[in-house]
């Protein structure tokens, strides 16, 4: 599976970091790039359940390709969401369902720093993305 341009950019940036401290700083910078969701978008219907922190997710499908936007109150989680969004940008429903989240975070050098609860939360976000894509394809 080839990487979207934003995912290649993330991979190159994170692979240049020699240690966790630099990756954590880079993660926070990526999180700052996320466009905040409006008050209307931060509603219960867009909330991702299964995350300890509050996370909201919106989705739009254009020509069979998914565009997601996400936001969280937690700074580090915003960074993790940003690199997840970079990875899924423009994917179709089948590609989304085949995505190996653990492999992506391993390639970024972030897997060892993901606590079980954070890892579960990111998996919940990916599951919600898959669910939205599946619901849309049934229309």
C-alpha positions as CSV (number, residue, x, y, z in Angstrom):
1,X,0.0,0.0,0.0
2,X,1.6,3.3,-1.0
3,X,1.7,6.2,1.4
4,X,-0.2,9.4,0.9
5,X,2.2,12.4,0.5
6,X,1.4,13.7,4.0
7,X,2.2,10.2,5.4
8,X,5.5,10.1,3.6
9,X,6.3,13.6,5.0
10,X,5.5,12.4,8.5
11,X,7.6,9.3,8.1
12,X,10.6,11.2,6.9
13,X,10.3,13.8,9.7
14,X,10.0,11.2,12.5
15,X,12.7,8.9,11.2
16,X,15.1,11.9,11.4
17,X,14.5,12.2,15.1
18,X,17.3,10.4,17.1
19,X,15.3,9.9,20.2
20,X,11.9,10.0,22.0
21,X,12.3,13.5,23.2
22,X,12.7,14.9,19.7
23,X,9.8,12.7,18.4
24,X,7.6,14.0,21.3
25,X,8.4,17.6,20.4
26,X,7.7,16.9,16.7
27,X,4.4,15.2,17.7
28,X,3.3,18.3,19.6
29,X,4.2,20.4,16.5
30,X,2.1,18.1,14.2
31,X,-0.7,18.4,16.7
32,X,-0.6,22.2,16.4
33,X,-1.3,21.8,12.6
34,X,-4.7,20.3,13.2
35,X,-7.5,22.8,12.4
36,X,-9.7,23.0,15.4
37,X,-13.3,21.8,14.9
38,X,-16.1,24.3,15.4
39,X,-18.4,24.1,18.4
40,X,-21.1,22.6,16.2
41,X,-18.6,19.9,15.0
42,X,-17.6,19.1,18.6
43,X,-21.0,17.5,19.3
44,X,-21.8,14.1,20.8
45,X,-22.6,12.6,17.4
46,X,-18.9,13.3,16.3
47,X,-17.4,12.1,19.6
48,X,-15.2,9.0,19.5
49,X,-16.0,6.7,22.4
50,X,-13.3,4.4,23.7
51,X,-10.8,7.2,24.3
52,X,-9.8,8.5,27.8
53,X,-9.5,12.0,26.4
54,X,-12.2,13.6,24.5
55,X,-11.8,13.1,20.7
56,X,-14.1,14.3,17.9
57,X,-14.0,13.1,14.3
58,X,-15.7,14.4,11.2
59,X,-15.6,12.7,7.8
60,X,-16.3,13.6,4.2
61,X,-16.1,11.4,1.2
62,X,-15.1,12.9,-2.1
63,X,-14.9,10.7,-5.2
64,X,-14.5,7.6,-3.1
65,X,-11.6,9.1,-1.1
66,X,-12.0,9.9,2.6
67,X,-11.0,13.2,4.2
68,X,-11.2,13.1,8.0
69,X,-10.8,15.9,10.6
70,X,-10.2,15.2,14.2
71,X,-9.5,17.1,17.4
72,X,-8.8,16.5,21.0
73,X,-8.3,18.5,24.2
74,X,-5.1,16.6,24.9
75,X,-2.0,18.1,23.2
76,X,-0.1,14.8,22.8
77,X,-3.1,13.1,21.5
78,X,-3.6,15.9,18.9
79,X,-0.2,15.0,17.6
80,X,-1.0,11.3,17.4
81,X,-4.3,12.2,15.6
82,X,-2.4,14.4,13.2
83,X,0.0,11.6,12.1
84,X,-3.0,9.1,11.9
85,X,-4.9,11.6,9.7
86,X,-1.8,12.0,7.5
87,X,-1.8,8.2,7.1
88,X,-5.4,7.8,6.2
89,X,-5.8,10.9,4.0
90,X,-7.5,10.1,0.7
91,X,-7.9,6.4,1.3
92,X,-10.9,4.5,0.2
93,X,-13.0,2.3,2.5
94,X,-11.1,-0.9,1.5
95,X,-7.7,0.6,2.2
96,X,-9.0,2.0,5.5
97,X,-10.1,-1.5,6.6
98,X,-6.7,-3.0,5.7
99,X,-4.7,-0.3,7.5
100,X,-2.3,-1.7,10.2
101,X,-2.2,1.0,12.8
102,X,0.4,-0.7,15.0
103,X,2.7,-1.0,12.0
104,X,2.3,2.7,11.2
105,X,3.2,3.9,14.7
106,X,6.1,1.4,14.7
107,X,7.5,2.9,11.4
108,X,7.2,6.4,13.0
109,X,9.2,5.2,16.0
110,X,6.3,5.9,18.3
111,X,4.9,2.5,19.1
112,X,6.9,1.9,22.3
113,X,5.7,5.2,23.8
114,X,2.0,4.4,23.2
115,X,0.4,3.4,26.5
116,X,-2.2,0.7,26.3
117,X,-5.0,3.2,26.9
118,X,-3.6,5.6,24.2
119,X,-3.2,2.7,21.8
120,X,-6.8,1.6,22.5
121,X,-8.0,5.2,21.9
122,X,-6.2,5.4,18.6
123,X,-7.7,2.1,17.6
124,X,-11.1,3.4,18.6
125,X,-10.6,6.4,16.3
126,X,-9.6,4.1,13.4
127,X,-12.6,1.9,14.1
128,X,-14.9,5.0,13.9
129,X,-13.3,6.0,10.6
130,X,-13.9,2.5,9.3
131,X,-17.5,2.6,10.6
132,X,-18.2,5.9,8.9
133,X,-16.7,4.6,5.6
134,X,-18.8,1.4,5.8
135,X,-22.0,3.4,6.5
136,X,-21.4,5.7,3.6
137,X,-20.7,2.8,1.1
138,X,-24.1,1.3,2.1
139,X,-26.0,4.5,1.0
